[in-house]
Amino acid sequence: MKKIIKAFFYSRNKFQPPYFWITVFCLLVVITIILRLANIAVLSDTLILGMLGFIAGWIALYNHQRGKK
């Protein structure tokens, strides 16, 4: 179980802050989608798509910068 959780925050046995924040934001998106589907909170589709786009952009920028090293 420890290795599974470690995979969300580490790369090559080094802590990677972007992985931590991407995991946090993905969890927030999942919670947002669940709240939307359960009609507990009225959240716009634009908000959910914006959060997903932000995460996708962040992952793309981070991986692009890693490729230049």
Secondary structure, DSSP 8 states (H G I E B T S, - for coil): -HHHHHTTTEETTEE-HHHHHHHHHHHHHHHHHHHHHTTSS---HHHHHHHHHHHHHHHHHHHHHHHT-
